[in-house]
């Protein structure tokens, strides 16, 4: 046997076993995506039907569906899975809520390190806390007056992004794999 046949499988190769951390991240995207689709459909059904509600519901279903599909690609080690997992986890890092704008997004699991200030529940006071959630959520709103301002970061998403950046397949390998097996 030569050295090439004894070499361990390369990380990120389609059809090869992925490291457990990559499988866990893929599972977060897949399960979180499916849960997000279910919650988005429940949101649409339980609201008074308007064009805005239907539009936001469809956008949510598409985003969570994309998360689930790209989680499956990551599980399989496809280059597109690595690329989109980085984008999806980067999108899960911030929670921003201030007058006129609000955004947060997560799939599967999140922990928020949050700072809140504003009128409620204690006017003039700043609160610092840690918040933990299982499930999925997408919240995006522009144009209302927020009573509480908040900023938070999700250290799980930060760790996932750092891990994916450090453990993605080499660029040359991705190009070869995309030529052989387009995604």
DOTI-648099 format. One record per atom (N, C-alpha, C, O): x, y, z; atom name. Coordinates in pm, whole numbers. Atoms other than C-alpha are relative to their C-alpha. Last residue first. Layout:
> X | Y | Z | CA
...
# end
This chain:
> 108 | -9 | -99 | N
> -2433 | 2180 | -662 | CA
> -93 | 112 | -33 | C
> -190 | 134 | 39 | O
> 55 | -136 | -21 | N
> -2203 | 2067 | -943 | CA
> -116 | -2 | 99 | C
> -197 | -95 | 101 | O
> 135 | 15 | -56 | N
> -2033 | 1726 | -888 | CA
> -59 | 138 | 26 | C
> -55 | 184 | 140 | O
> 42 | 139 | 6 | N
> -1711 | 1686 | -1090 | CA
> -147 | -15 | 39 | C
> -222 | -89 | -25 | O
> -5 | 42 | 140 | N
> -1650 | 2054 | -1168 | CA
> -51 | -143 | -15 | C
> -118 | -176 | -113 | O
> 112 | -64 | 68 | N
> -1770 | 2154 | -820 | CA
> -2 | -39 | -147 | C
> -110 | -52 | -206 | O
> 124 | 68 | -37 | N
> -1538 | 1896 | -665 | CA
> -120 | 62 | -70 | C
> -213 | -10 | -108 | O
> 1 | 132 | 61 | N
> -1237 | 2030 | -855 | CA
> -131 | -72 | 29 | C
> -190 | -131 | -61 | O
> 17 | -18 | 144 | N
> -1317 | 2390 | -760 | CA
> -6 | -134 | -72 | C
> -89 | -152 | -161 | O
> 139 | -38 | 28 | N
> -1372 | 2295 | -396 | CA
> -24 | 16 | -149 | C
> -127 | -27 | -200 | O
> 83 | 120 | -15 | N
> -1041 | 2108 | -380 | CA
> -145 | 32 | -32 | C
> -214 | -48 | -95 | O
> -25 | 83 | 117 | N
> -856 | 2412 | -519 | CA
> -87 | -127 | 5 | C
> -138 | -171 | -98 | O
> 64 | -58 | 117 | N
> -1018 | 2636 | -256 | CA
> 18 | -89 | -123 | C
> -78 | -110 | -197 | O
> -82 | -96 | 76 | N
> -915 | 2415 | 36 | CA
> -71 | 42 | -129 | C
> -151 | -33 | -185 | O
> -94 | 64 | 93 | N
> -1200 | 2247 | 228 | CA
> 80 | 106 | -76 | C
> 31 | 217 | -97 | O
> 58 | 18 | 134 | N
> -1346 | 2455 | 509 | CA
> 101 | -69 | -89 | C
> 222 | -56 | -69 | O
> 5 | 140 | 42 | N
> -1209 | 2395 | 858 | CA
> -69 | -23 | -133 | C
> -114 | -134 | -160 | O
> -126 | 69 | -24 | N
> -1091 | 2736 | 984 | CA
> 2 | -141 | -60 | C
> 110 | -195 | -84 | O
> -107 | -72 | 70 | N
> -1375 | 2937 | 831 | CA
> 134 | -75 | 12 | C
> 212 | -80 | -82 | O
> 17 | 23 | 144 | N
> -1628 | 2675 | 941 | CA
> 109 | 71 | -80 | C
> 158 | 15 | -179 | O
> -32 | 140 | 30 | N
> -1496 | 2677 | 1298 | CA
> -10 | -27 | -150 | C
> 79 | -91 | -207 | O
> -146 | 15 | -13 | N
> -1497 | 3058 | 1312 | CA
> 42 | -142 | -35 | C
> 140 | -162 | -107 | O
> -62 | -68 | 113 | N
> -1854 | 3068 | 1179 | CA
> 152 | -15 | 3 | C
> 215 | -43 | -99 | O
> 27 | 80 | 121 | N
> -1974 | 2807 | 1427 | CA
> 68 | 62 | -121 | C
> 129 | -9 | -202 | O
> -85 | 120 | -6 | N
> -1804 | 2988 | 1717 | CA
> -18 | -87 | -124 | C
> 79 | -140 | -178 | O
> -139 | -46 | 18 | N
> -1968 | 3319 | 1616 | CA
> 94 | -119 | -1 | C
> 181 | -129 | -88 | O
> -17 | -30 | 143 | N
> -2306 | 3147 | 1573 | CA
> 142 | 48 | -30 | C
> 198 | 14 | -134 | O
> 5 | 130 | 68 | N
> -2277 | 2996 | 1923 | CA
> 20 | 21 | -151 | C
> 94 | -53 | -214 | O
> -132 | 63 | 1 | N
> -2158 | 3333 | 2059 | CA
> 1 | -139 | -65 | C
> 105 | -183 | -113 | O
> 23 | 143 | -21 | N
> -2485 | 3502 | 1951 | CA
> 136 | -71 | -6 | C
> 188 | -94 | -116 | O
> -75 | 87 | 89 | N
> -2447 | 3878 | 1985 | CA
> -26 | -144 | 42 | C
> -55 | -173 | 158 | O
> -49 | 128 | -52 | N
> -2691 | 4125 | 2132 | CA
> 84 | -70 | -105 | C
> 73 | -44 | -225 | O
> -100 | 56 | 90 | N
> -2807 | 4484 | 2096 | CA
> 52 | -127 | 65 | C
> 78 | -131 | 185 | O
> -83 | 112 | -41 | N
> -3119 | 4626 | 2249 | CA
> 100 | -33 | -108 | C
> 77 | -11 | -227 | O
> -108 | 20 | 96 | N
> -3344 | 4929 | 2246 | CA
> 88 | -112 | 53 | C
> 106 | -127 | 174 | O
> -125 | 46 | -58 | N
> -3671 | 4911 | 2433 | CA
> 101 | -15 | -112 | C
> 72 | -74 | -216 | O
> -4 | -52 | -135 | N
> -3985 | 5106 | 2345 | CA
> 128 | -39 | 72 | C
> 172 | 30 | 164 | O
> -29 | 101 | -102 | N
> -3931 | 5050 | 1976 | CA
> 6 | 66 | 137 | C
> 67 | 172 | 153 | O
> -72 | -62 | -110 | N
> -4103 | 5298 | 1745 | CA
> 21 | -104 | 109 | C
> -75 | -143 | 176 | O
> 80 | -23 | -119 | N
> -4201 | 5119 | 1430 | CA
> 90 | 58 | 110 | C
> 212 | 49 | 104 | O
> 101 | -103 | -4 | N
> -4068 | 5149 | 1079 | CA
> -85 | 13 | 123 | C
> -184 | 86 | 119 | O
> -45 | -137 | 21 | N
> -3863 | 4849 | 978 | CA
> -120 | 92 | 18 | C
> -226 | 67 | -39 | O
> 104 | -102 | 6 | N
> -3914 | 4496 | 1100 | CA
> 64 | 136 | -16 | C
> 165 | 167 | 48 | O
> -52 | -116 | 72 | N
> -3722 | 4174 | 1069 | CA
> -113 | 100 | -11 | C
> -221 | 69 | -63 | O
> 75 | -121 | -29 | N
> -3767 | 3876 | 1295 | CA
> 68 | 115 | -70 | C
> 186 | 141 | -49 | O
> -41 | -105 | 93 | N
> -3665 | 3526 | 1201 | CA
> -88 | 119 | 30 | C
> -210 | 111 | 20 | O
> 71 | -127 | 6 | N
> -3682 | 3256 | 1463 | CA
> 62 | 89 | -107 | C
> 182 | 86 | -131 | O
> -39 | -84 | 113 | N
> -3592 | 2894 | 1509 | CA
> -80 | 129 | 5 | C
> -195 | 131 | 49 | O
> 103 | -25 | 100 | N
> -3599 | 2650 | 1797 | CA
> 55 | 82 | -114 | C
> 173 | 74 | -147 | O
> 5 | 110 | 95 | N
> -3406 | 2629 | 2120 | CA
> -108 | 34 | -100 | C
> -208 | 96 | -63 | O
> 118 | 44 | 74 | N
> -3334 | 2958 | 2296 | CA
> 28 | -126 | -80 | C
> 134 | -139 | -142 | O
> -24 | 130 | 63 | N
> -3098 | 3096 | 2563 | CA
> -128 | -47 | -68 | C
> -235 | -41 | -7 | O
> 126 | 62 | 39 | N
> -3079 | 3455 | 2687 | CA
> 31 | -123 | -83 | C
> 122 | -121 | -166 | O
> -29 | 112 | 88 | N
> -2788 | 3611 | 2877 | CA
> -133 | -70 | -25 | C
> -205 | -103 | 69 | O
> 45 | 135 | -29 | N
> -2837 | 3949 | 3034 | CA
> 46 | -101 | -102 | C
> 103 | -67 | -205 | O
> -90 | 90 | 69 | N
> -2741 | 4312 | 3070 | CA
> -43 | -141 | 35 | C
> -70 | -171 | 151 | O
> 0 | 139 | -47 | N
> -2999 | 4572 | 3160 | CA
> 95 | -81 | -85 | C
> 102 | -63 | -207 | O
> -55 | 94 | 97 | N
> -2957 | 4947 | 3129 | CA
> 0 | -138 | 63 | C
> 37 | -155 | 179 | O
> -93 | 101 | -47 | N
> -3179 | 5178 | 3327 | CA
> 47 | -88 | -115 | C
> -24 | -108 | -213 | O
> -128 | -58 | -39 | N
> -3342 | 5508 | 3231 | CA
> 103 | -101 | 48 | C
> 213 | -62 | 85 | O
> -47 | -117 | 75 | N
> -3693 | 5371 | 3228 | CA
> 133 | 50 | 54 | C
> 152 | 63 | 175 | O
> -51 | -98 | -97 | N
> -3720 | 5024 | 3386 | CA
> 56 | 121 | -75 | C
> 168 | 116 | -125 | O
> 90 | -8 | -114 | N
> -3941 | 4779 | 3193 | CA
> 46 | 102 | 104 | C
> -32 | 139 | 192 | O
> 63 | 108 | -73 | N
> -3946 | 4959 | 2958 | CA
> 100 | -112 | 22 | C
> 189 | -125 | -62 | O
> 113 | -37 | -85 | N
> -3831 | 5303 | 2849 | CA
> -53 | -113 | 86 | C
> -94 | -90 | 200 | O
> 118 | -68 | 53 | N
> -3488 | 5232 | 2707 | CA
> -108 | 20 | 105 | C
> -80 | 23 | 225 | O
> 21 | -129 | -64 | N
> -3186 | 5010 | 2746 | CA
> -124 | 63 | -58 | C
> -165 | 29 | -169 | O
> 126 | -69 | 29 | N
> -3103 | 4649 | 2671 | CA
> -3 | 133 | 74 | C
> 47 | 144 | 185 | O
> 9 | -124 | -76 | N
> -2762 | 4476 | 2648 | CA
> -128 | 69 | -46 | C
> -149 | 90 | -165 | O
> 81 | -116 | 38 | N
> -2764 | 4117 | 2535 | CA
> 15 | 117 | 97 | C
> 30 | 100 | 218 | O
> -59 | -88 | -102 | N
> -2535 | 3811 | 2525 | CA
> -55 | 138 | -35 | C
> -15 | 197 | -135 | O
> -22 | -142 | 22 | N
> -2776 | 3596 | 2324 | CA
> 71 | 59 | 122 | C
> 26 | 41 | 235 | O
> -22 | -64 | -130 | N
> -2748 | 3218 | 2319 | CA
> 26 | 147 | -33 | C
> 114 | 178 | -112 | O
> -76 | -124 | -12 | N
> -2884 | 3036 | 2018 | CA
> 13 | 39 | 147 | C
> -65 | -1 | 232 | O
> -43 | -33 | -134 | N
> -3002 | 2697 | 1905 | CA
> 69 | 135 | -1 | C
> 145 | 166 | -93 | O
> -44 | 106 | -91 | N
> -3169 | 2540 | 1607 | CA
> 23 | 44 | 142 | C
> -51 | 4 | 233 | O
> 52 | 133 | 30 | N
> -3184 | 2817 | 1352 | CA
> 58 | -97 | 102 | C
> 179 | -103 | 122 | O
> -78 | 115 | -45 | N
> -3142 | 3184 | 1436 | CA
> -70 | -128 | -40 | C
> -192 | -132 | -58 | O
> 21 | 123 | 74 | N
> -3244 | 3526 | 1307 | CA
> 83 | -109 | 66 | C
> 200 | -87 | 99 | O
> -72 | 115 | -53 | N
> -3270 | 3872 | 1457 | CA
> -41 | -123 | -76 | C
> -149 | -129 | -135 | O
> -42 | 119 | 75 | N
> -3358 | 4216 | 1326 | CA
> 59 | -103 | 96 | C
> 139 | -71 | 182 | O
> -18 | 116 | -86 | N
> -3538 | 4533 | 1445 | CA
> 36 | -121 | -87 | C
> -25 | -143 | -192 | O
> -61 | 118 | 62 | N
> -3541 | 4883 | 1301 | CA
> 15 | -112 | 102 | C
> 54 | -89 | 217 | O
> 13 | 5 | 144 | N
> -3729 | 5212 | 1355 | CA
> 57 | -124 | -66 | C
> 38 | -143 | -186 | O
> 110 | -74 | 59 | N
> -3618 | 5286 | 1710 | CA
> 3 | -7 | -153 | C
> 96 | 44 | -216 | O
> 3 | -140 | -40 | N
> -3375 | 5019 | 1814 | CA
> -110 | 70 | -76 | C
> -174 | 9 | -163 | O
> 134 | -53 | -23 | N
> -3347 | 4643 | 1810 | CA
> 14 | 144 | 48 | C
> 59 | 169 | 160 | O
> 0 | -147 | 0 | N
> -3045 | 4459 | 1673 | CA
> -144 | 46 | 17 | C
> -232 | 4 | -59 | O
> 137 | -38 | -30 | N
> -2971 | 4092 | 1740 | CA
> 5 | 152 | 13 | C
> 80 | 205 | 95 | O
> 52 | -117 | -73 | N
> -2649 | 3995 | 1571 | CA
> -148 | -7 | 34 | C
> -226 | -73 | -35 | O
> -80 | -62 | -107 | N
> -2471 | 3664 | 1502 | CA
> -71 | 116 | 69 | C
> -76 | 117 | 192 | O
> 56 | 30 | -132 | N
> -2731 | 3461 | 1311 | CA
> 76 | 68 | 114 | C
> 37 | 54 | 230 | O
> 128 | -71 | -14 | N
> -2655 | 3616 | 970 | CA
> -64 | -21 | 137 | C
> -151 | 55 | 177 | O
> -33 | -143 | -15 | N
> -2293 | 3501 | 1008 | CA
> -128 | 82 | 19 | C
> -130 | 178 | 96 | O
> -43 | -21 | -139 | N
> -2426 | 3148 | 1068 | CA
> 41 | 144 | 24 | C
> 19 | 197 | 133 | O
> 115 | 15 | -90 | N
> -2623 | 3159 | 742 | CA
> 39 | 19 | 147 | C
> -36 | 80 | 223 | O
> 90 | -115 | 18 | N
> -2334 | 3299 | 538 | CA
> -115 | -7 | 100 | C
> -149 | 93 | 163 | O
> -71 | -120 | -50 | N
> -2084 | 3045 | 673 | CA
> -92 | 122 | -7 | C
> -99 | 200 | 89 | O
> 1 | 12 | -147 | N
> -2336 | 2762 | 623 | CA
> 71 | 121 | 61 | C
> 26 | 174 | 163 | O
> 125 | -56 | -54 | N
> -2385 | 2888 | 268 | CA
> -11 | -13 | 150 | C
> -77 | 69 | 214 | O
> 15 | -142 | 36 | N
> -2022 | 2838 | 166 | CA
> -124 | 60 | 66 | C
> -116 | 163 | 132 | O
> -96 | -78 | -79 | N
> -1973 | 2510 | 354 | CA
> -19 | 150 | -26 | C
> -21 | 230 | 67 | O
> 41 | 9 | -140 | N
> -2291 | 2360 | 209 | CA
> 91 | 82 | 90 | C
> 45 | 153 | 179 | O
> 109 | -98 | -18 | N
> -2204 | 2486 | -139 | CA
> -50 | -2 | 144 | C
> -92 | 102 | 196 | O
> -54 | -136 | -11 | N
> -1873 | 2297 | -113 | CA
> -107 | 106 | 21 | C
> -86 | 202 | 96 | O
> -3 | -72 | 127 | N
> -2056 | 1968 | -48 | CA
> 54 | 142 | 20 | C
> 27 | 204 | 123 | O
> -134 | -50 | 29 | N
> -1959 | 1777 | 265 | CA
> 11 | 76 | -131 | C
> 121 | 94 | -182 | O
> -59 | 81 | 107 | N
> -2277 | 1566 | 279 | CA
> 140 | 46 | -38 | C
> 208 | -21 | -115 | O
> -7 | 137 | -52 | N
> -2376 | 1719 | 615 | CA
> 71 | -91 | -100 | C
> 151 | -177 | -62 | O
> -113 | 0 | -93 | N
> -2296 | 2064 | 470 | CA
> 21 | -140 | 57 | C
> 134 | -187 | 67 | O
> -123 | -9 | 80 | N
> -2528 | 1997 | 176 | CA
> 124 | -3 | 89 | C
> 224 | -67 | 55 | O
> -15 | 132 | 61 | N
> -2801 | 1886 | 420 | CA
> 126 | -4 | -87 | C
> 200 | -102 | -84 | O
> -45 | 87 | -109 | N
> -2749 | 2207 | 618 | CA
> 22 | -141 | -50 | C
> 119 | -207 | -11 | O
> -144 | -23 | -8 | N
> -2773 | 2394 | 286 | CA
> 60 | -75 | 120 | C
> 178 | -110 | 118 | O
> -68 | 58 | 116 | N
> -3114 | 2240 | 228 | CA
> 151 | 16 | 8 | C
> 225 | -77 | -24 | O
> 7 | 146 | -9 | N
> -3238 | 2313 | 582 | CA
> 74 | -66 | -117 | C
> 147 | -163 | -96 | O
> -84 | 45 | -112 | N
> -3114 | 2672 | 575 | CA
> 1 | -152 | 9 | C
> 107 | -213 | 26 | O
> -138 | -9 | 48 | N
> -3268 | 2725 | 229 | CA
> 97 | -46 | 109 | C
> 196 | -114 | 80 | O
> -19 | 110 | 93 | N
> -3600 | 2602 | 365 | CA
> 141 | -4 | -55 | C
> 201 | -111 | -68 | O
> -18 | 121 | -81 | N
> -3566 | 2841 | 658 | CA
> 16 | -125 | -87 | C
> 91 | -216 | -52 | O
> -127 | -11 | -75 | N
> -3506 | 3133 | 422 | CA
> 25 | -125 | 83 | C
> 135 | -179 | 82 | O
> -113 | 13 | 92 | N
> -3782 | 3026 | 179 | CA
> 134 | 5 | 73 | C
> 223 | -75 | 43 | O
> -3 | 140 | 45 | N
> -4038 | 2967 | 456 | CA
> 120 | -21 | -94 | C
> 189 | -122 | -83 | O
> -49 | 81 | -112 | N
> -3951 | 3305 | 609 | CA
> 12 | -147 | -40 | C
> 112 | -212 | -11 | O
> -143 | -28 | -14 | N
> -3990 | 3484 | 275 | CA
> 61 | -85 | 111 | C
> 171 | -138 | 96 | O
> -66 | 68 | 112 | N
> -4327 | 3311 | 224 | CA
> 151 | 22 | 7 | C
> 228 | -71 | -15 | O
> 8 | 144 | -23 | N
> -4443 | 3420 | 570 | CA
> 71 | -79 | -109 | C
> 144 | -174 | -80 | O
> -98 | 31 | -103 | N
> -4321 | 3778 | 519 | CA
> 1 | -151 | 27 | C
> 108 | -209 | 48 | O
> -135 | -26 | 51 | N
> -4509 | 3801 | 190 | CA
> 109 | -36 | 100 | C
> 207 | -102 | 66 | O
> -30 | 108 | 94 | N
> -4824 | 3637 | 330 | CA
> 142 | 17 | -56 | C
> 216 | -81 | -68 | O
> -12 | 125 | -77 | N
> -4825 | 3872 | 629 | CA
> 38 | -115 | -93 | C
> 129 | -193 | -62 | O
> -123 | -8 | -79 | N
> -4759 | 4179 | 411 | CA
> 24 | -129 | 78 | C
> 137 | -179 | 80 | O
> -111 | 19 | 94 | N
> -5029 | 4083 | 157 | CA
> 132 | 0 | 76 | C
> 221 | -79 | 45 | O
> -30 | -122 | 74 | N
> -5279 | 4047 | 439 | CA
> 116 | -31 | -93 | C
> 184 | -132 | -78 | O
> -69 | 7 | 128 | N
> -5444 | 3745 | 597 | CA
> 11 | 138 | -63 | C
> -89 | 204 | -91 | O
> 96 | -53 | 97 | N
> -5533 | 3790 | 961 | CA
> 75 | 14 | -132 | C
> 183 | 73 | -137 | O
> 9 | -146 | 12 | N
> -5276 | 3577 | 1136 | CA
> -114 | 38 | -93 | C
> -158 | -42 | -176 | O
> 60 | -58 | -121 | N
> -5286 | 3216 | 1262 | CA
> -11 | 153 | -4 | C
> -49 | 213 | 97 | O
> 135 | 51 | -23 | N
> -5231 | 3047 | 923 | CA
> -69 | 73 | 116 | C
> -190 | 94 | 111 | O
> 87 | -42 | 110 | N
> -4930 | 3260 | 825 | CA
> -145 | -39 | 29 | C
> -236 | 42 | 11 | O
> 14 | -145 | -6 | N
> -4762 | 3220 | 1165 | CA
> -98 | 48 | -107 | C
> -186 | 130 | -80 | O
> 94 | -26 | -110 | N
> -4825 | 2844 | 1163 | CA
> -26 | 149 | 14 | C
> -139 | 190 | 41 | O
> 133 | 38 | 50 | N
> -4657 | 2827 | 821 | CA
> -107 | 22 | 107 | C
> -217 | 67 | 76 | O
> 41 | -101 | 99 | N
> -4360 | 3023 | 955 | CA
> -139 | -31 | -55 | C
> -221 | 59 | -71 | O
> 42 | -120 | -73 | N
> -4339 | 2800 | 1264 | CA
> -46 | 111 | -95 | C
> -141 | 184 | -65 | O
> 125 | 30 | -71 | N
> -4334 | 2486 | 1050 | CA
> -52 | 123 | 74 | C
> -171 | 153 | 69 | O
> 106 | 12 | 101 | N
> -4073 | 2631 | 814 | CA
> -134 | -23 | 69 | C
> -233 | 41 | 36 | O
> 32 | -134 | 49 | N
> -3861 | 2743 | 1110 | CA
> -109 | -1 | -105 | C
> -195 | 87 | -106 | O
> 80 | -62 | -105 | N
> -3878 | 2394 | 1264 | CA
> -43 | 140 | -44 | C
> -157 | 180 | -22 | O
> 131 | 68 | 3 | N
> -3757 | 2248 | 932 | CA
> -93 | 60 | 106 | C
> -210 | 85 | 79 | O
> 71 | -37 | 122 | N
> -3477 | 2505 | 907 | CA
> -138 | -61 | -6 | C
> -235 | 6 | -42 | O
> 48 | -137 | -16 | N
> -3373 | 2460 | 1270 | CA
> -76 | 48 | -122 | C
> -175 | 121 | -109 | O
> 111 | 6 | -95 | N
> -3354 | 2085 | 1216 | CA
> -59 | 139 | 21 | C
> -181 | 156 | 22 | O
> 109 | 81 | 53 | N
> -3142 | 2125 | 902 | CA
> -122 | 0 | 93 | C
> -233 | 30 | 50 | O
> 62 | -65 | 116 | N
> -2927 | 2418 | 1013 | CA
> -120 | -79 | -51 | C
> -224 | -22 | -84 | O
> 63 | -125 | -45 | N
> -2859 | 2277 | 1360 | CA
> -71 | 70 | -115 | C
> -183 | 119 | -98 | O
> 125 | 38 | -67 | N
> -2797 | 1932 | 1207 | CA
> -73 | 123 | 52 | C
> -196 | 130 | 43 | O
> 95 | 36 | 106 | N
> -2538 | 2080 | 971 | CA
> -136 | -35 | 60 | C
> -240 | 5 | 8 | O
> 39 | -127 | 62 | N
> -2364 | 2244 | 1267 | CA
> -101 | -24 | -111 | C
> -198 | 51 | -125 | O
> 82 | -73 | -95 | N
> -2365 | 1911 | 1453 | CA
> -49 | 133 | -58 | C
> -166 | 168 | -43 | O
> 132 | 67 | -1 | N
> -2238 | 1725 | 1145 | CA
> -95 | 70 | 97 | C
> -213 | 85 | 68 | O
> 66 | -37 | 125 | N
> -1957 | 1980 | 1107 | CA
> -139 | -64 | -6 | C
> -235 | 1 | -48 | O
> 42 | -140 | -15 | N
> -1867 | 1933 | 1474 | CA
> -73 | 47 | -125 | C
> -173 | 117 | -115 | O
> 121 | -12 | -80 | N
> -1868 | 1553 | 1433 | CA
> -49 | 145 | 16 | C
> -169 | 169 | 20 | O
> -29 | -6 | -144 | N
> -1614 | 1564 | 1148 | CA
> -129 | 22 | 80 | C
> -225 | 79 | 27 | O
> -28 | -135 | -48 | N
> -1758 | 1468 | 808 | CA
> 35 | -5 | 148 | C
> -10 | -96 | 219 | O
> 49 | -30 | -135 | N
> -1739 | 1120 | 658 | CA
> 46 | 140 | 44 | C
> 161 | 178 | 25 | O
> -91 | 44 | -105 | N
> -1680 | 1115 | 287 | CA
> -55 | 43 | 135 | C
> -135 | 136 | 145 | O
> 2 | 143 | -16 | N
> -1944 | 1127 | 14 | CA
> 92 | -52 | 109 | C
> 89 | -171 | 139 | O
> 131 | 62 | 7 | N
> -1857 | 1479 | -87 | CA
> 9 | -150 | 13 | C
> 101 | -213 | -41 | O
> 18 | 71 | 125 | N
> -1512 | 1585 | 32 | CA
> -139 | -64 | -3 | C
> -177 | -131 | 93 | O
> 70 | -81 | 99 | N
> -1519 | 1849 | 305 | CA
> -21 | -70 | -133 | C
> -79 | -10 | -223 | O
> 121 | -65 | -49 | N
> -1256 | 1696 | 529 | CA
> -63 | 80 | -112 | C
> 8 | 149 | -186 | O
> -9 | -145 | -14 | N
> -1009 | 1480 | 342 | CA
> -134 | 56 | 46 | C
> -240 | 14 | 0 | O
> 84 | -75 | 93 | N
> -1029 | 1107 | 406 | CA
> 11 | 151 | 28 | C
> 19 | 194 | 143 | O
> 138 | -13 | -46 | N
> -732 | 973 | 601 | CA
> -82 | 80 | -100 | C
> -26 | 161 | -174 | O
> 32 | -135 | -50 | N
> -423 | 883 | 400 | CA
> -145 | 5 | 46 | C
> -232 | -56 | -16 | O
> 8 | 1 | -146 | N
> -350 | 510 | 375 | CA
> -39 | 135 | 57 | C
> -66 | 145 | 177 | O
> 112 | 83 | -39 | N
> -432 | 482 | 3 | CA
> -17 | -5 | 152 | C
> -125 | -38 | 202 | O
> 126 | -60 | 42 | N
> -214 | 783 | -75 | CA
> -119 | -84 | 42 | C
> -224 | -30 | 79 | O
> 47 | -100 | -96 | N
> 78 | 655 | 132 | CA
> -135 | 58 | -37 | C
> -213 | 93 | 52 | O
> -76 | -125 | -1 | N
> 124 | 343 | -79 | CA
> -64 | 98 | 96 | C
> -171 | 72 | 152 | O
> 85 | -119 | 0 | N
> 0 | 0 | 0 | CA
> 88 | 123 | 0 | C
> 188 | 131 | 71 | O
# end
